[in-house]
Amino acid sequence: MLSWSLEAAVAIPEDGGVRVITSGQGIFDEYRELTDMLGLEEGKVRIQSAYVGGGFGGKEDMSVQHHAALMAYLSQKPVKVLLSRQESINVHPKRHAMWITMKVGCDENGKLQGMKAEIISDTGAYSSLGGPVLQRACTHAGGPYSFTDVDIEGRAYFTNNPPGGAFRGFGVTQSCFAMESCINDLAEQVGISGWEMRKRNAVRIGESLPNGQIADEGTSIYETIMAVEDYYKEMSKRDDVYVGIACAMKNAGLGVGVPDIGRCKLAVIDGKVHIRTSAGAIGQGLQTIIYQMTINSTGLKPEDIVVDHPDSLLTPDSGTTTASRQTVFTGEAVKAAGNKLREALKTKTLDELNGEIFYGEYSFDSDPMGSPKPNPVSHVAYGYATEVVVIDREGKVIEVLASHDSGTIINPTTAEGQVEGGVLMSMGYAVTEDFPLLNGIPQVKYGTLGLLRATDAPEIKVIFKANNDVDLAYGAKGIGEIAAIPAAPAIQNAYYKKDGIFRTKLPMEDTFYKKAKK
């Protein structure tokens, strides 16, 4: 199979239609759009997924697939379309720029009382996912805390800038930075530490989240806070470093009333079980995870199982790889199909089941935005995190302790990798990465975006905590997005302790990294 990290597609005329090999995050999104664009009947477009490489949300949008498909269909010749790095920088959707005004209040003991926020989002020249991104920014703006009163207003505007689209964290990176910075400011005013402030206000099981949903039995934000206690207090005693802290929450699943279904087929072919799902693997280790889940649910040996790539002709629609949803939704579908196969294997061998297909499906009904229910269910689950960042006297990030509640960890190696990569992405967002525009035109090249170098990477320690009796997908929750959220406000907090400047803009100004760049 092909493998691409940039936006690319190959289209091949086939059977009166077209077969397209893509690097997108959802082959059935592409299938529907290309079928409609070409005016073809159902089944005349076939989408196959290459090894996608990193997606980070950016490959949810159509970019080159339609060009390749149209040219191949009209010319009846194979066509490949690939954006150069600079073309991708210039035209492809980016993280939404947001302007946030936020007020947060607490009593004299640091107990949070209420918050009010206005969020204005630049969605660029096209809507893309501007609406859903703004929804997440608003529904998560209160953070994982117990509030008495919350008032949040969000608006997105069209501009002449490059389009804003899906990007890892999906709006929560922006509103979390504002909220967590305010929480740290309040802690100082009350006269307690940022850690103590969060301990006193972390939402507990059975309490209402700021968006109205009741925190379920899998909620472990308090546990992630307690897990960093000793480290935070010990590092705070040192006079050669500065310590910052922040928390975050992030949904799993599309939620807010949007239909959300995971699907899987286990096909028995010549003594092997083929896992078939359209769920795209974008570096998060999904194929390994569903491989493990199939082994667990069927009781089969690893050598008996094959993971097939997404293919609209063979694999059922399991939705887009987005919203930290695939481990939960496709994972539960895999488990359901595996349980059916396990039952069949009680009376027959794999050879005797040759040609049989075992189907699994999982869906979750959530409540839409604006639901009149007193406690609407916005999402199937939430992940939580507490991260502590340590900077040296110069302001260089030297250590990060990341404590995450992502439920049951199916594969520790891939989960740790997600957190480590997310911390670095959040760090770049905080101190180095910039995207200046002039009259709507990007003024950067790949080498001037401010991407972190390997030598900038701090030591990252990862702790997983879970208070989890949930059976769904073996208790797993998403981790892909939340990993990239809390480090930025934690770095802001550490810098404030260093020089007393309360920074409100990202990337932050007057830091070690800006000086080193000069």
N, C-alpha and C positions, 0 to 999 in steps of 0.2 A: 504493500500500500504506500501511497504518497504521504509525505508529512510536510506541513507548512506552518510557520509561525506568523506569517503575514496574511493579508487578505488575498486569496487565490482560488481559482476554480478552473476545472477542466470539463469541457462539454463535448460529448460524442454523439453524432446522429445515430439513432437506433430504433428500428421497428416503427418507423413513421413518427417517431417522437425524438426524445433526447435523453441521454443519461449524463448526469452531472456529478462530478466528484468534487466535493467542497470541503472547506475548513470551518464551517459554521457550527453554531451551538445547538441548532435544532433542525434536523433534516426535514421534518414535516412542515415547518414554517416555510422553508425553501420550496418544498414540493407544492404547497398550496399557492404560493406567490408566483412561481414559474408556470404552473399549469394555467393560472388565470391570465398571466401576461401573454403567453403564447396562444391562448384560446384553444387549448387542446382538451380532449376528453380525458376522463379519469384513467390513470394507468399508463398514459403516454409519456409521462415524465418520471424518471427514476433518479433518486438522489442517493449517492453513496458517500459515506464520511471517510475522509482521509484521517490519518493521525492529526488531530487538530493542533496540537501544541497549546500554548497558553491562550486562553480566551478572555478571561477577566471581564466578561460582559460585552466587550467590543465586537464580538462575532455573533451577537444576536441580530444586529442590523444586516440587511442585504447590502452588499458592497459591489462585488464583481460577478456574482452568480448569474444575474439577469443578462449582463453583457455577453458572457460566454455562451449561455444557453441560446440567446437570440441569434448570435452570429453563427453558431454551429447548426441551428435549425434552418436558417436561411441559406447558408453556404453548403450545407451537407458535408462539411469537413470538420475534423476535430479542431477545437479551439481552446487555448489556454489564455486566461487573463490574470495578471498578477500586478498588484499595486507595488510600486517602489516604496522604499521607506519614506521618502519625502512626500510622495503622493498620499500615503497613509496619514502622515502627520497633517497634511494640508486639508484633507477632505473627510477623513473618517471621524465618527462621533467620539467626543471626549467626555470627561467628567463634567457635570454641570457646575458652572460658577454660580455661587449663591451668596446673597447678602442677607445676613440674619441679625435681627434685633431681638434680644432676649432679656427678660427680667425673671429672676428667681428669688423667692423669699423664704426665710426660715425663722423660727423663734429663737429665743436666747440660748436654747440648748442645742441648736443646730438641727432641729426637726423641720424638715421641709414642709412648707405650707402651700405654696402655689407657684405657678410659672405662667408667663405670657410670652409668646413668640410670634414674630412676623418673619416669614421666609419668602424671599424673592429669588426666583431661579431663572437663569438665562438658558433657554432651551435651544438657542441658535436658530438657524434658518428653517429647520423642520422640527416637527413635534417628536419624532422618534419615540422614545419612552419617557418623554418629559413629564407626562401625567403620573405614571406609576412611580417614577423616581421621586417626584414631589410628595406623593402619598407616603412613601417610606420615610422621607425626611421629616414629615409632620407626625406620623404615627409613632416614631421612635424619638421624637425631640425631647420627651420627658425622661428618657433614660430608664434604667431598671430600678426606679425608685417609687416609693409610696408617697403620693401627693394628695392634698385635700382638694385642690382646684387647678385645672389646666385650661388654658385658652391659646389655641394655635391657629394661625391663619397662614396659608401658603398660596402663592401665585407664581405661575410660570409665564414668561413672555417670549414671543418670537423676536429675534434680532437678526442682524446681518452677520453674525459670527458663525463659525463652524458649528454644526449641530452637536448638542449635548445628548448623550445616550446612556446606555447601561455601562456602568463601570463598577468594579468590585467595591461593594459597600452600598451602592445603589441609593445615594442620597443621605444615608445614615452617617457616613464619614463627615459630612458637612455639619449636620445638626448636632451630632455627638460632640464635635469639637467645641461648639458654642456652649452646650449644656455642661460638659465636664469642666471647662474653663471657669464657668460661673460657680460650679460646686466648689472648686478649689478656692475661689475668691471668698465665698461665703464661709468656708472653714476657717480661713485666716481671720475674718471679721469676728467670728464666734470665739476664736482662740483655741481651736482644736486642730488636729492634723487632718489632712485630706483622707487618710485611711480611716480615722475615727468617724469622720463625717459620713463616709459611705457605709460603714458598719451600722450606724444608727438609722440609716434611711433605706437600706437595701430591701426591695420587695420580698416578702416571704410567701410561701405556699398558702393559697387561699385569699391573699390580698389582691387588690385591683391594680393592674398596671396603669400607667397614665393614659393609655388608649382605651381603657375600660375592660379589657380582657382579664379574667381571673387567672392569676399565676397557678399553673397546674403542679402536680406532684413531681414533675421533673425539673422544677425551678431551683437552681443552685447558685444564684449570684452571691448570696451570703457566704456560701462555702468557698467561692473563688476569692472573696475578700479576706476571709480568715486564713486562707492558704498562703497569702503573701505577708501576713502580719510580722512574723519574726524578721524576715528579710527587710521589709520597709523600715522597721524600727531600728534595726542594727545599722543599716546604711545611713539612716538619717542622723545617727550619732557622730558620724565621721565628719571631719572638718576639711577634707580634701575633695569631696564630691557634693553634688546636689541631686536631690531625689524628687521625682515627679510621679504622680499616680493618676489613673483614670479607669473608668469602667465603661462597659458597653453592653448593649443587647442587639440582637439581629434575628429577624424572622427566618424560619425555614418554610418554604412553600410560597406559592403566589398569593394566597389569602385574599382578603377583602372581597369575597363573593365571586372571585374568578374561578371558573371550573378548573380543577387541578387533578389530573389522573396519572398514575404510574402504571405501566403495562410491561409484561414480560412473557415470552414463550420459551419453554424448554423443549427443544426438538431432539428426539432420539434418532441418530443417523449412524448406521454402521457401528454400533456399540459405543458411541460417544454421545454425550449430552451437550447440545449446542445452546448456549445462552443467547437469546435474541431479544434485544430491546433497542429502541432508537436513542436511548439516553447517551448523549455525547460525553466522552471523556476529554476534559480540557486541562489535564495536568493534576487533577485532584485525586487521582488514583481510583476512579470509579470502577473501572473494569476489574481491578484487583479486588475491590470490596464486594462486587456482586459475584465474583468467582468464589470468594470466601463464604458468602451467604448461601450460595448454591450448595457448596460442600456441606455446610452446617445443616441445611434444611433437608437435603436428600440422603445424607450419610454416605455419599459416594466418595471414591478416592479422587485426588486432584487430577490424576492422569486420565480420568474418565470424562473430563469436562473441557469444553472449548468455548471461548468467548468470541462471538461473531461481532463484526463491526456494524454500526448502524447502516441500514439499507432499507429504503422505503418499500422495496418489493418484498422483503423477508421479515423485517423487524416491526413489531407493533409500535404505534405512536405513544411514546412515554413523555411527550412534552419537551420543552426547551431546557437545556442545562443552564439554569438561572435560579436565583432566589434560594441558593443553598438547599435545593429541594431533592436532588436525584438520589442521594443516599437514603432519604426517608421514603420517598414515593416509589421509586423503582426498586429500592431495597425491600420494601414491604411486598411489592408485586412479585419479586424474585422469591421471597420466602413463601408466599402463597402457592406459587407454581411448584416450588420445591417440595412442599408438603404433599401436594397431589402426587407428584412423582414418587415420593417415599412410600405412600400408600400402595401405589401400583407395583412397586418393587417387592412388596411383601408376598406377592403371588407369582410374579414373573421376573425374568432376567432382562437386562438391557437388550440383549439380542432378540428376545421375544417381543419387546416393545418397539422394535425398529419401525420408524415411520410415524410413531405416535407423537402428539404435541400436547404439552401440559401448559395451560394458560393461567396467569395470575394477574390480578388487577387491584389497585388500591386508589380510592378517591376520598377527598375530604371536603365537606361542605362548610365554608366559612361565611361570615356575615359581611355584607357590603359596607363601604364607607357611608356614613350617615345613617346607619341602622338605628331604629328607635329603641332597640333593646337596651336595658340598663347596663348590661355587661356583654357586649357583642364579642363573638369569637373571631378575632381578626386573622389569626394564623394557626396552623396545626401545632407549631412548637416554636420556641425561641432558644437561641444559644446565648450564653452570657460570658463575660470576661472581665478580669481585673488585671491591669498591667502596670508594672513599676519600672520606670526608666531612670537610669543613673548617668549623669554627665560629669566629666571631670572639671577642673578649674578653668580650662580653656573653653569648655562648652561642647566637647566631643562626647557623643553617646558611647559609653563603654560597656554597659551591661543593661539587659532587659530581662525581667522575670515576668513571664506571661502565664497567667492562671486562667484556664478556660473550662467552662461547662459546655461540652458538646455531647452530653449523654454518654452512652456506651461507646468506647473507642474500638472500632472494628479492626483498624490497622494502625497501630501506634506510629509506625515509621512515616506513613503518608500523612497522618494527622499532625505530627510534629513538623513535617515539612511544610504543611499549609500554614501553620502558625509562624514559623521562621520566615517564610517568604512574605507573609502578610505584615509582619513587624517591619521588615525592610521596606515594603511598599508604603506603609504608613509613615515611616521615618523619612523617606524621600519626599512624600507629600508635605511633610512638616517643614523641612529645612532646605531642600535643594531644587525640587522640580518646579519649573515655571513654564508658562505657555503664553507669552506676550503676543498681543495682536495689534495691528495697525490698520485701521479702517476695515476690520474684519478679517485681515489676512495674517496668518501665522508668521512670526518673525524668527522662528527657530529651525534648526536642523537637528538630526538625531544626536549629534555630539554636543549640542548646546542646550538640550532639554534639562540638564541637571541631574541625570540619572546617577544614582550612587555607584561608587566603585567597590570592588571586593574589599579593598583596604578600609573602607568606611564601615564595614559590617561590625557591629558589636557582638559580644558574647550574648547569646540568647538561650535562656533556660525556660523550659516549658513544663507546666504542671497541668494535669487534667483532673478536674473534680466533678463529681456527679452524684446527686441525690436522686437516684433514678429507679423507679419501679415500673417504668413504661415498657410495654411489650412491643410497641410499634417499631418495626425495622430493627428488632433486637435492642431497642432503646437508644439507637443512634440519632443524633441531630446534626444539622449542617454546621460546617466550620469554614467553608471557603471564603465567605465574605467577612464575618466578624473578625477574622484574624487581621484584617487590614484597617481596623477602625480605631482602637483606643490608644495606640502609641503616640499619635500626633498631639492630642491634648495632654498626655503625660509628659511629653517633651516640653510643651509650652509651660507646664507647671514647674518643671525642673529649671528652666531658664528664668522664670520669674523669681525663683528662690536665689538664683545666681546674681541677678542684676536689678531686680525690682521693676522690670519693664513688663507690663501686662500686654502681651502681643495678641492682636485680634485678626491678623491677616496671614494667609498661607500662600506661598512658603514664608516662614517667619523672617523678619528682617533683623539685621545686626546680630548674626550668630557666628559661631566658629566656622561653619561651612561657607557662609558668604565671604568671610575674610580669607579663608583658605583658597576659595575660587579666584579671588582677586590676586 
